[in-house]
Amino acid sequence: MEEGENEPSLRIEAAEVVKEVLYAVSEAWVSRQLPQSDELAYFNVRTKEGDTFCVQLSIQGFRIVGKAYDVVEAETESPFYETIYALLDHVSPEYRNSFGDALMNKLIQLQNAEGEAK
């Protein structure tokens, strides 16, 4: 089976989310050990502070389900976040810094491009 072919849709979305946040975390990847479906996907994240999380993606949103890779803790009652950015903003001060830095760099690039176009 080629990548993307008959793959659960939330797993594909999780893979895209991982790509989007790699600039602001130490590492992230879609779990290969936990079951994926059209309703649930799991990925692992290590923040720049060194904290590890297993994150669940469902139609309800993103939530931390474990504090180790590929681990779903049965007693987890963590809140759902509408976006991965909101979740990371809650658990990682360094994410906030990385996001601000990335935004600033993008604005500088746009300003420079605008200056060159004149």
N, C-alpha and C positions, 0 to 999 in steps of 0.2 A: 504494500500500500504506500503510495506517495504521500509526502507530508501534506496535510490539509485535506486529503481525500478521505471522506467518511469519518473525519475527526469530530468529536463533540464540539458544538459551537462555543461553549464557555471555555473549553481548553484553548481554542484559537484566540479567544479574547484574552485569556490569561497570558498567553504567549506575547500578545501585543502589549499588554500592561507591563510585563517584565521588560520588554525593549524600551518602553517609555521611561521607566524609572531607573534604569541602570546608571545613568549619570549621577544619581543622588544617593545611591546605596553602595555598599561594598560588593554585594553579589545578589543575584536573584535568578531563579529558574523555575519552570513548571515542574511539579513533582512527577516523577516516573513511577513512584511506589504506591501512591494513593490513587484510588479509583476516580476516574473522570467520567462525566456524563454530560448530557445536554443541560442538566439543572445544577451541577456542581463541578467546580474545578479547584485545584489546590496548587499553590506555588510557595516557594520558600524565599525568604528575604533575610539578609544580614545588613543591619543598618551600619552607618559609618561609626556609630558608637560601639559596634561589636555585638549588639543584641540580635538573636536569631528568632525568627517567627515562621510559623506555618500559617499561611493566609488562605481562607476559603473564599471563593467567588461564587455567588449564587444570584438568582434574580433579585434577591433582597439587598444585595450589595457585597461589600468586602468586610471580612472580620477576621481577627486573629483567633485561631483555634488551637494553637500550640506554641510553646516557647522553645521548640527544637524542630529541626528539619524533619519533614514527613511525619509529624506526630500530631494527631488530633486528640486533644485531652477531653475526656468525656464530660468533665465538670465545667467546661468553658462556658461562660455566659458573657462574652465580650459583646460590645455594641456593634451594630452594622454601620458602615460608612458608605455614603453614596459613591465616593470615588476613592481610588487608591491614594490620591494626593491628600485627601482629608485624613485617611488612616495614618499615612506616614507623617503628616504634620502633627498628629497627636502623639506619636511614639518616638519621633526622632528630631531633636533640635537641629542636628546637622543637616537633615533633609531641608528644613526651612532655609538654612544658610545656602545650601546648594541650589535650591529653587530660586532664591533671590539673586544669587550670582549668575545663574543661567539666564534669568530674565534681563538682568543688567547687560550681560554680554550681547544678547539678542538686540536690545535697544541700541547699543553702541554700533552694532553691525548695520542696523537699519539707518541710523543717522549717517554713518560713513557712506553707505550706498546712496543715500539721498544727496549727500554732498558731492559725490562723484558724478551723479546724473546731471548736476547743474552746469 
